[in-house]
């Protein structure tokens, strides 16, 4: 029988709170959102969404170190002019981590 998301969270992390604590160390907190509010928002999410977010953020950490280095790799792969790099970097910064991973895969940076 397939495990439920709750069972998978308990097996992998012990509890939802521990998963959220791990996520707090992986994700970049928006400047306008206090730490306790972010934690509260994460705790309100489903276990399935939290595990997907954790897997995505862990992939970025393992392959690139952090989100900014992922953006650097994408910009560097484009081989454009420095003036174009600033506008590309600005556009990429507004993208979600999932979108950046998809782009990196298409550019074969995740190999």
C-alpha positions in Angstrom: 0.0 0.0 0.0 1.2 3.5 -0.9 2.1 5.7 2.0 0.2 9.0 2.6 2.0 12.3 2.6 1.6 12.4 6.4 3.3 9.0 6.8 6.1 10.1 4.4 6.7 13.3 6.4 6.8 11.3 9.7 9.2 8.7 8.2 11.6 11.3 6.6 11.5 14.2 9.0 9.8 13.0 12.2 7.1 15.7 12.2 5.7 18.5 10.1 7.3 21.1 12.4 10.8 19.5 11.8 10.2 19.6 8.0 9.2 23.3 8.3 12.3 24.0 10.4 14.5 22.4 7.7 12.7 24.4 5.0 13.3 27.7 6.9 17.1 27.1 6.5 16.8 26.3 2.8 14.4 29.0 1.4 15.1 32.7 1.1 12.7 34.7 3.3 11.0 37.7 1.6 12.3 40.9 3.3 8.7 42.1 4.1 7.7 38.8 5.8 8.8 38.2 9.4 10.3 34.8 10.2 7.4 33.8 12.5 4.8 34.7 9.8 6.7 32.7 7.2 6.8 29.7 9.5 3.1 30.0 10.2 2.4 30.1 6.4 4.5 27.0 5.8 2.8 25.1 8.6 -0.5 25.9 6.9 0.6 24.2 3.7 -0.1 20.5 2.9 2.5 17.9 3.6 2.7 17.0 -0.1 3.5 20.7 -1.0 6.0 21.0 1.8 7.9 17.8 0.7 7.9 19.0 -3.0 9.3 22.4 -1.9 11.9 20.7 0.3 13.0 18.4 -2.6 13.2 21.4 -5.0 15.2 23.6 -2.6 17.5 20.6 -1.7 18.2 20.0 -5.4 19.2 23.6 -5.9 21.4 23.5 -2.8 23.1 20.2 -3.9 23.7 21.2 -7.5 24.5 24.9 -7.2 24.8 25.9 -3.6 22.0 28.4 -3.5 19.4 30.1 -5.7 21.7 33.0 -6.7 24.4 30.6 -8.0 21.7 28.8 -10.0 20.8 32.2 -11.6 24.5 32.9 -12.2 24.8 29.5 -14.0 21.9 30.3 -16.2 23.1 33.8 -17.0 26.6 32.4 -17.7 25.3 29.8 -20.1 23.7 32.5 -22.3 27.0 34.0 -23.2 25.6 37.5 -23.7 26.9 41.0 -23.1 27.3 42.3 -19.6 24.6 44.9 -20.2 22.2 42.1 -21.2 23.2 40.1 -18.2 21.7 42.6 -15.8 18.3 42.6 -17.5 18.3 38.8 -17.7 19.3 38.4 -14.1 16.5 40.8 -13.1 13.9 38.7 -15.0 15.3 35.4 -13.6 15.1 36.8 -10.0 11.4 37.2 -10.4 10.9 33.5 -11.4 10.1 30.7 -9.0 12.7 28.1 -8.1 10.7 25.5 -10.0 10.8 27.6 -13.1 14.6 28.2 -12.7 15.2 24.4 -12.3 13.1 23.8 -15.5 15.2 26.3 -17.4 18.4 24.9 -16.1 17.3 21.4 -17.2 16.5 22.7 -20.7 19.9 24.4 -20.9 21.4 21.1 -19.7 23.0 22.6 -16.6 21.5 19.9 -14.3 23.4 17.0 -15.9 
